[in-house]
Amino acid sequence: MRKRVLPFLIRRDGTWLYNGSPVRRKPMICLFSSMLQRDPDGVFWLETPTECGSIEVEDAPFTAVELDFRGTCGRRQTLCFRTNVDEVICAGPDHPIEVDWDRPTCEDSAPVPYLRIRDGEGRWPILARLTRPVYYELAALAVPGHCKGRPCLGVWSQDRFFPLARLS
């Protein structure tokens, strides 16, 4: 199987483009997304039974578009996210909510939270960017806690604390 660059682009809002045109058939996007890999260099690869090629991803290949929380509030709650490809992932030890505090954003100075969907090869995970409405829902559930010895706000899911924002 020959490896090459495929004419796909995944925009930061989760829109898939092929040769510059949006892919409108959701079943196709779901199928392609199941074949998405990420190598140790951080490059995204689409590996189908007939082709293998790198693709461009502006930010994260998925977006978390819906939040559902189950159980009682606090440590015992479970936060579940539905992605733009209808995968439901519950935050916890295998699927942490991650915030890159040092990553600049286009919209504002607030850091962007991501949900780890699955591990790629090596150290490069495949992530879903939380959409702004989902982030606001998550922020409404935030409680005080500590991150690396500093006060912060965060959420609990499956008995694990995930920091969302530093407190001054």
C-alpha positions as CSV (number, residue, x, y, z in Angstrom):
1,M,0.0,0.0,0.0
2,R,1.5,3.3,-1.1
3,K,1.5,6.2,1.4
4,R,0.8,9.7,0.1
5,V,-0.9,13.0,1.0
6,L,-4.7,12.7,0.7
7,P,-6.7,15.8,-0.1
8,F,-8.6,15.9,3.2
9,L,-8.7,18.7,5.7
10,I,-10.4,18.6,9.1
11,R,-11.2,22.2,10.2
12,R,-11.1,23.2,13.8
13,D,-14.9,23.2,13.9
14,G,-15.0,19.5,12.9
15,T,-15.9,20.0,9.3
16,W,-14.3,17.5,6.9
17,L,-13.3,18.8,3.5
18,Y,-12.3,16.7,0.5
19,N,-10.5,18.7,-2.3
20,G,-11.8,21.8,-0.6
21,S,-15.5,20.8,-0.6
22,P,-17.3,19.8,2.6
23,V,-18.1,16.2,3.0
24,R,-21.9,16.3,3.7
25,R,-22.6,12.6,4.3
26,K,-22.2,11.9,8.0
27,P,-21.9,8.1,7.6
28,M,-18.9,8.8,5.4
29,I,-17.3,11.0,8.0
30,C,-18.0,8.5,10.7
31,L,-16.4,5.7,8.6
32,F,-13.3,7.8,7.8
33,S,-13.0,8.9,11.4
34,S,-12.8,5.3,12.5
35,M,-9.8,4.8,10.3
36,L,-7.9,7.9,11.6
37,Q,-4.5,7.3,13.2
38,R,-1.9,9.6,14.6
39,D,1.8,8.7,14.4
40,P,4.6,9.5,16.9
41,D,5.4,12.7,15.0
42,G,1.9,14.0,15.4
43,V,0.9,13.5,11.8
44,F,-2.7,12.3,11.1
45,W,-3.1,9.3,8.7
46,L,-6.2,8.0,7.1
47,E,-5.8,4.3,6.5
48,T,-8.5,2.6,4.4
49,P,-8.3,-0.9,3.0
50,T,-7.1,0.5,-0.3
51,E,-5.2,3.7,0.6
52,C,-3.1,5.2,3.3
53,G,-2.2,8.8,3.4
54,S,-1.6,11.8,5.6
55,I,-4.3,14.4,6.1
56,E,-4.3,17.9,7.4
57,V,-6.0,18.7,10.7
58,E,-6.3,22.3,11.8
59,D,-6.7,21.6,15.5
60,A,-8.3,18.4,16.8
61,P,-10.0,15.9,14.4
62,F,-13.2,15.7,16.6
63,T,-15.4,18.1,18.5
64,A,-17.4,17.4,21.6
65,V,-20.9,18.7,20.8
66,E,-23.0,17.5,23.7
67,L,-22.5,16.9,27.4
68,D,-24.5,14.6,29.6
69,F,-23.8,14.0,33.3
70,R,-24.9,11.0,35.2
71,G,-25.0,10.2,38.9
72,T,-24.8,12.6,41.8
73,C,-22.7,15.8,41.7
74,G,-19.1,15.8,42.7
75,R,-16.7,12.9,42.8
76,R,-19.4,10.3,41.9
77,Q,-20.7,12.0,38.7
78,T,-19.7,10.8,35.3
79,L,-19.4,13.3,32.5
80,C,-20.2,11.8,29.0
81,F,-19.6,13.7,25.8
82,R,-21.1,13.0,22.3
83,T,-18.7,13.9,19.5
84,N,-19.5,15.2,16.0
85,V,-19.3,11.6,14.8
86,D,-21.8,10.4,17.4
87,E,-19.2,8.6,19.6
88,V,-20.1,8.8,23.3
89,I,-17.0,9.1,25.5
90,C,-17.1,9.4,29.3
91,A,-14.3,11.4,30.9
92,G,-12.2,9.4,33.3
93,P,-8.8,7.8,33.7
94,D,-8.8,6.4,30.2
95,H,-10.4,9.6,28.6
96,P,-9.1,12.6,30.5
97,I,-10.2,16.2,29.9
98,E,-7.0,18.0,29.1
99,V,-6.3,21.8,29.0
100,D,-3.2,23.1,27.4
101,W,-2.6,26.2,29.5
102,D,0.2,27.5,27.4
103,R,-1.5,27.1,24.0
104,P,-2.6,30.4,22.5
105,T,-6.1,30.6,21.2
106,C,-7.7,32.6,18.5
107,E,-10.9,33.6,20.2
108,D,-9.7,34.8,23.6
109,S,-7.2,34.2,26.3
110,A,-9.0,31.3,27.9
111,P,-7.4,27.9,27.4
112,V,-9.2,25.4,25.3
113,P,-10.3,22.0,26.9
114,Y,-10.0,18.8,24.9
115,L,-11.2,15.3,25.6
116,R,-8.9,12.3,24.9
117,I,-10.8,10.1,22.5
118,R,-8.1,7.4,22.0
119,D,-4.4,7.1,22.0
120,G,-2.4,7.4,18.9
121,E,0.9,5.7,18.4
122,G,3.6,6.9,20.7
123,R,2.7,10.0,22.8
124,W,0.3,11.6,20.4
125,P,-3.4,11.1,21.5
126,I,-6.4,11.8,19.3
127,L,-8.5,14.5,20.8
128,A,-11.9,16.2,20.6
129,R,-12.1,19.9,21.1
130,L,-14.9,20.9,23.4
131,T,-17.2,23.3,21.6
132,R,-18.0,26.6,23.3
133,P,-21.5,25.6,24.4
134,V,-20.2,22.3,25.9
135,Y,-17.4,24.2,27.7
136,Y,-20.0,26.6,29.2
137,E,-22.1,23.6,30.4
138,L,-18.9,22.1,31.9
139,A,-17.9,25.4,33.5
140,A,-21.4,25.5,35.3
141,L,-20.4,22.2,37.0
142,A,-16.9,23.4,38.1
143,V,-15.9,23.3,41.7
144,P,-12.8,24.6,43.5
145,G,-9.8,22.3,43.6
146,H,-6.0,22.2,43.2
147,C,-3.8,21.7,40.2
148,K,-0.1,21.2,40.8
149,G,-0.5,22.8,44.2
150,R,-2.3,25.9,42.9
151,P,-6.0,26.7,43.3
152,C,-8.1,26.1,40.2
153,L,-11.6,25.3,39.1
154,G,-12.4,21.9,37.7
155,V,-14.9,19.1,37.3
156,W,-15.1,15.5,38.7
157,S,-15.8,12.5,36.5
158,Q,-15.4,8.9,37.6
159,D,-13.7,9.9,40.8
160,R,-11.1,11.9,39.0
161,F,-10.6,15.7,39.1
162,F,-10.0,17.6,35.8
163,P,-8.8,21.2,36.2
164,L,-10.4,23.7,33.8
165,A,-9.1,27.1,34.9
166,R,-6.5,28.5,37.2
167,L,-7.6,30.8,40.0
168,S,-5.4,33.8,40.9
